[in-house]
Amino acid sequence: MKKLLILLLMLAGMTVIIPNSTMAQSIVKFPDSNAYRHETSQWAPDGSVWTYTQTFVFSSRIDTLVIRTVGDTVIQDKECKILQRSAGTCDLRPWKEYMYSDSGKVFFYDGLRDEFQKLYDFNAEEGQSWSIYLTLNGSYASPDTITVTIDSVRSILINDVLLKKQFVSYTSSNFFWVVSSQGVIIEGFGYTWSMFPWYYGGCDANWAGPLRCYYDNLLGLVDFETAPTCDYVSLGIEDSGSTGFLKVYPNPANKSVVFEVAIGTLPIMSLPENPQTISITNIYGREIDQIPLTGDKTVWDTREVAMGVYFYRIENSNTFVSGKLIILK
């Protein structure tokens, strides 16, 4: 049946993509934004599990962040799913989330405001938008408004289930909240970077994203192939501590990254054998780019770089400077 469906789609001129993965996944991309949705699609069914990459501010260590549905409850007459996460991250969300869905919309409980806010709207079409209001205790985090705007809508077939795929833009009114300018939301999964599309820019804790895998009893396992395996972990290499000599910004980045070197003060820059390039590797340890140093400021063009976690390194025989970069799209 699946082969017949794929053949019919190809004859109709649609693009069919079947990834080469040990975790079988068939994906068919549709050019028509009005494709049919699967009637049984729902948010956070019992047994659902999201697995994200988890990174750390002062280390190149890589771990997992797991969010799973663990039960049900009722809040303000809403039948909610209880979602439990394995660690706290820089979105500053609680370890337990209370969420419900209604007519394709997903809401999360904001305990400080004592109300539900809309996180996703899988029915939203191009040009539509909604706002999320962030209010946190403590002077370190000022209130903010995140506006989500739908740029375009397509459909995607995952494990024989036809789902909506929304290309969105995020805007933030407060400097301290770091939000990707663009992203992708898939019906049933949510934002493909992290469940909540924001980070507090002054946070020195853990960072979540991108989404590696999703599982529920209806859809099965979906591997987004953003890590070697769903449970991939790496101890990494600790940063050299020379961050005072090298500034890297913005981080997370979208279109470009600036490496600003204090010439004459960075140990490796003052040696005759100093390197002439910055090495960039992905989470697999594979070098994806070498950036020639161009004086005190070097710009890395990331417009064609895939969203994900990367590591930079400048070294010679005596010392090195390294760190982590996050590219958001």
C-alpha positions as CSV (number, residue, x, y, z in Angstrom):
1,M,0.0,0.0,0.0
2,K,2.8,2.4,0.9
3,K,4.6,1.7,-2.4
4,L,1.4,2.3,-4.3
5,L,0.9,5.6,-2.5
6,I,4.4,6.8,-3.2
7,L,4.1,5.8,-6.9
8,L,0.9,7.7,-7.3
9,L,2.5,10.8,-5.6
10,M,5.5,10.6,-7.9
11,L,3.2,10.4,-11.0
12,A,1.4,13.5,-9.7
13,G,4.7,15.4,-9.7
14,M,5.2,15.5,-6.0
15,T,8.6,15.2,-4.3
16,V,9.2,11.9,-2.5
17,I,12.0,11.6,0.0
18,I,12.9,8.3,1.7
19,P,15.9,8.9,4.1
20,N,18.5,6.2,4.4
21,S,18.2,5.4,8.1
22,T,18.2,2.4,10.3
23,M,15.0,3.8,11.8
24,A,12.6,3.5,8.9
25,Q,10.9,6.8,8.1
26,S,9.1,7.7,4.9
27,I,8.6,11.4,4.2
28,V,6.7,12.9,1.3
29,K,6.7,16.6,0.8
30,F,3.7,18.2,-0.8
31,P,3.6,21.5,-2.7
32,D,0.0,22.0,-1.9
33,S,-0.7,23.8,1.4
34,N,-4.3,22.5,1.5
35,A,-3.4,18.8,1.7
36,Y,-5.6,16.7,4.0
37,R,-4.8,16.2,7.7
38,H,-4.9,13.0,9.5
39,E,-8.1,12.8,11.6
40,T,-6.4,11.1,14.6
41,S,-3.6,13.6,15.0
42,Q,-3.4,14.8,18.6
43,W,-1.0,16.5,21.0
44,A,1.0,14.5,23.6
45,P,-0.9,11.2,23.5
46,D,-0.1,8.7,26.3
47,G,3.4,7.3,25.9
48,S,4.7,10.1,23.8
49,V,8.4,11.0,24.1
50,W,10.4,14.0,22.6
51,T,14.2,13.6,22.6
52,Y,16.2,16.7,22.1
53,T,20.0,17.4,22.0
54,Q,21.1,19.2,25.2
55,T,24.3,21.3,25.3
56,F,26.0,23.2,28.0
57,V,27.2,26.8,28.1
58,F,30.8,26.3,29.3
59,S,31.4,22.8,27.8
60,S,31.3,21.0,24.5
61,R,29.6,18.1,26.3
62,I,26.5,16.8,24.5
63,D,23.6,15.0,26.3
64,T,19.9,14.4,25.8
65,L,16.8,16.3,27.0
66,V,13.8,14.0,27.2
67,I,10.2,15.2,27.6
68,R,7.5,12.6,28.0
69,T,3.8,12.4,28.7
70,V,3.4,10.9,32.2
71,G,-0.3,11.4,33.1
72,D,-3.4,13.5,33.0
73,T,-5.0,16.1,35.3
74,V,-7.6,18.9,35.2
75,I,-6.7,22.6,35.6
76,Q,-9.4,25.3,35.3
77,D,-11.8,22.7,33.8
78,K,-9.3,21.8,31.1
79,E,-8.3,18.2,30.7
80,C,-4.5,18.5,30.5
81,K,-1.6,16.2,29.7
82,I,1.3,16.2,32.2
83,L,4.7,16.4,30.5
84,Q,7.8,15.7,32.5
85,R,11.3,16.8,31.4
86,S,14.6,15.2,32.4
87,A,16.4,18.5,33.0
88,G,15.9,22.2,33.3
89,T,17.1,24.4,30.4
90,C,17.4,28.1,29.4
91,D,13.8,28.4,28.3
92,L,13.3,28.6,32.1
93,R,10.2,26.4,32.0
94,P,9.2,24.1,34.9
95,W,10.1,20.5,35.0
96,K,6.4,19.6,34.7
97,E,4.2,21.1,32.0
98,Y,0.4,21.0,31.9
99,M,-0.9,21.3,28.4
100,Y,-4.1,20.7,26.5
101,S,-5.2,20.8,22.9
102,D,-8.4,22.0,21.3
103,S,-9.3,22.0,17.6
104,G,-5.7,21.9,16.5
105,K,-4.5,24.5,19.0
106,V,-2.1,23.6,21.9
107,F,-2.0,25.5,25.1
108,F,0.4,25.5,28.1
109,Y,-0.3,26.5,31.7
110,D,1.5,29.6,32.8
111,G,1.6,29.2,36.6
112,L,2.7,32.8,37.3
113,R,-0.1,34.3,35.3
114,D,-2.5,31.5,36.4
115,E,-3.8,31.1,32.8
116,F,-3.3,29.1,29.7
117,Q,-1.4,30.5,26.7
118,K,-1.4,29.3,23.1
119,L,1.8,27.7,22.1
120,Y,0.9,26.2,18.7
121,D,-1.9,26.6,16.2
122,F,-1.7,23.8,13.7
123,N,-4.7,25.3,11.8
124,A,-3.1,28.7,11.3
125,E,-2.5,29.7,7.7
126,E,-0.1,32.0,5.9
127,G,-0.1,35.5,7.4
128,Q,-1.8,34.6,10.7
129,S,0.0,35.1,14.0
130,W,-0.4,34.9,17.8
131,S,1.5,36.1,20.8
132,I,3.0,34.5,23.9
133,Y,3.6,36.6,27.0
134,L,6.6,35.7,29.2
135,T,6.5,36.7,32.8
136,L,9.1,35.3,35.2
137,N,10.0,35.9,38.9
138,G,13.3,37.6,39.5
139,S,14.8,40.8,38.2
140,Y,17.2,38.9,36.0
141,A,14.4,38.1,33.5
142,S,12.3,41.0,32.2
143,P,8.8,40.4,30.7
144,D,8.6,39.8,27.0
145,T,6.2,39.1,24.2
146,I,7.0,36.5,21.5
147,T,5.0,36.9,18.3
148,V,4.7,33.8,16.1
149,T,3.8,34.5,12.4
150,I,3.0,31.8,9.8
151,D,5.1,32.5,6.7
152,S,3.9,29.5,4.6
153,V,2.3,26.1,5.1
154,R,3.0,22.8,3.5
155,S,2.1,19.2,4.2
156,I,4.4,16.3,5.1
157,L,3.8,12.5,5.2
158,I,5.5,10.9,8.2
159,N,5.0,7.2,8.8
160,D,1.9,7.2,6.6
161,V,0.3,10.1,8.5
162,L,-0.2,13.3,6.6
163,L,0.6,16.4,8.8
164,K,0.9,20.1,8.5
165,K,4.3,21.7,8.3
166,Q,4.4,25.5,9.1
167,F,7.3,27.7,8.3
168,V,7.2,30.5,10.9
169,S,8.9,33.7,12.0
170,Y,9.6,34.7,15.6
171,T,10.0,38.2,16.9
172,S,10.8,39.3,20.5
173,S,10.3,42.7,22.1
174,N,13.0,42.3,24.7
175,F,16.7,42.1,24.1
176,F,17.4,39.5,26.7
177,W,15.1,36.9,25.1
178,V,17.0,35.1,22.3
179,V,14.6,33.8,19.7
180,S,15.4,32.3,16.3
181,S,14.1,34.6,13.5
182,Q,12.7,31.6,11.6
183,G,11.7,28.0,12.4
184,V,9.5,25.1,11.5
185,I,6.5,23.7,13.4
186,I,5.2,20.2,12.5
187,E,1.7,19.2,13.6
188,G,1.9,16.8,16.5
189,F,5.6,17.5,17.2
190,G,5.8,21.2,17.7
191,Y,8.8,23.4,17.0
192,T,11.6,21.3,15.5
193,W,14.3,23.0,17.7
194,S,12.8,22.9,21.2
195,M,9.3,22.6,22.6
196,F,9.2,26.3,23.6
197,P,10.6,28.7,21.0
198,W,12.6,30.9,23.3
199,Y,15.8,31.1,25.5
200,Y,16.7,33.6,28.1
201,G,19.9,35.3,26.8
202,G,21.4,35.8,30.2
203,C,21.1,32.1,31.1
204,D,24.3,30.2,31.8
205,A,22.6,26.8,32.2
206,N,21.7,24.1,29.6
207,W,20.4,24.7,26.1
208,A,17.9,22.4,24.3
209,G,17.7,21.6,20.6
210,P,17.4,20.5,18.0
211,L,14.7,17.8,18.2
212,R,16.3,14.4,17.5
213,C,13.4,11.9,17.8
214,Y,9.7,11.6,18.6
215,Y,7.7,8.5,19.6
216,D,4.1,7.8,20.4
217,N,1.9,4.7,20.1
218,L,-0.1,6.0,17.2
219,L,2.7,7.4,15.0
220,G,5.6,5.2,16.0
221,L,9.2,6.3,16.1
222,V,10.3,9.3,14.0
223,D,14.1,10.0,13.7
224,F,14.9,13.6,12.5
225,E,18.5,12.5,12.0
226,T,20.0,15.6,13.8
227,A,22.3,13.3,15.9
228,P,24.0,9.9,15.4
229,T,21.3,8.2,17.4
230,C,18.3,9.2,19.5
231,D,20.3,8.7,22.8
232,Y,23.7,9.9,21.6
233,V,25.9,11.4,24.4
234,S,29.4,12.9,24.3
235,L,31.5,14.1,27.2
236,G,33.2,16.5,24.8
237,I,36.2,18.7,25.5
238,E,36.1,21.4,28.1
239,D,36.7,25.0,26.9
240,S,40.2,26.4,27.5
241,G,38.9,29.2,29.7
242,S,40.4,31.8,27.3
243,T,37.1,33.3,26.5
244,G,38.3,36.7,27.7
245,F,40.6,36.8,24.7
246,L,38.1,35.6,22.1
247,K,34.5,36.9,21.7
248,V,32.1,34.9,19.6
249,Y,28.7,36.6,18.8
250,P,25.8,36.4,18.2
251,N,25.3,32.9,19.8
252,P,22.8,31.5,19.0
253,A,23.3,32.8,15.4
254,N,21.3,32.9,12.2
255,K,23.1,34.4,9.2
256,S,26.6,35.0,10.5
257,V,29.0,34.6,13.5
258,V,31.7,37.1,14.4
259,F,35.0,35.8,16.0
260,E,36.6,38.8,17.7
261,V,40.2,38.3,18.8
262,A,42.2,40.6,21.1
263,I,45.4,40.6,19.0
264,G,48.5,40.2,21.1
265,T,46.7,39.0,24.2
266,L,45.3,35.6,23.1
267,P,48.1,33.2,23.9
268,I,47.9,31.3,20.6
269,M,47.9,34.5,18.6
270,S,51.2,35.8,20.1
271,L,53.2,32.7,19.1
272,P,55.1,32.4,15.8
273,E,53.3,29.1,15.0
274,N,49.8,30.5,15.5
275,P,47.1,29.0,13.3
276,Q,45.6,30.9,10.4
277,T,42.2,29.3,10.6
278,I,39.3,28.5,12.9
279,S,38.1,24.9,12.7
280,I,34.3,24.3,12.8
281,T,33.0,20.8,13.6
282,N,29.5,19.3,14.0
283,I,28.3,17.1,16.8
284,Y,29.7,14.1,14.9
285,G,33.2,15.5,15.2
286,R,33.3,16.0,11.5
287,E,35.0,19.2,10.3
288,I,32.6,21.2,8.2
289,D,34.5,24.4,7.6
290,Q,37.8,26.2,8.1
291,I,37.6,29.9,8.5
292,P,40.7,32.0,7.6
293,L,41.5,34.5,10.3
294,T,41.2,38.1,9.0
295,G,42.7,40.4,11.7
296,D,40.9,41.1,14.9
297,K,37.4,40.3,13.5
298,T,36.5,37.3,11.4
299,V,33.0,36.7,10.1
300,W,31.7,33.2,9.4
301,D,28.8,33.2,6.9
302,T,26.2,30.7,8.2
303,R,23.4,31.4,5.7
304,E,24.0,28.0,4.1
305,V,24.8,26.2,7.3
306,A,22.1,23.8,8.6
307,M,20.4,24.5,12.0
308,G,22.2,22.7,14.8
309,V,25.0,22.6,17.4
310,Y,28.6,23.2,16.2
311,F,32.0,23.6,17.9
312,Y,34.9,26.0,17.1
313,R,38.5,25.5,17.9
314,I,41.8,27.5,17.5
315,E,44.9,25.6,18.6
316,N,48.6,25.1,18.4
317,S,51.1,22.8,20.1
318,N,50.8,24.7,23.5
319,T,47.2,25.7,24.0
320,F,43.8,26.0,22.4
321,V,40.6,28.0,22.6
322,S,37.3,26.2,21.9
323,G,33.6,26.7,22.4
324,K,30.1,25.9,21.2
325,L,28.0,27.6,18.6
326,I,24.2,27.2,18.0
327,I,22.8,28.0,14.6
328,L,19.1,28.6,14.5
329,K,17.0,29.0,11.3
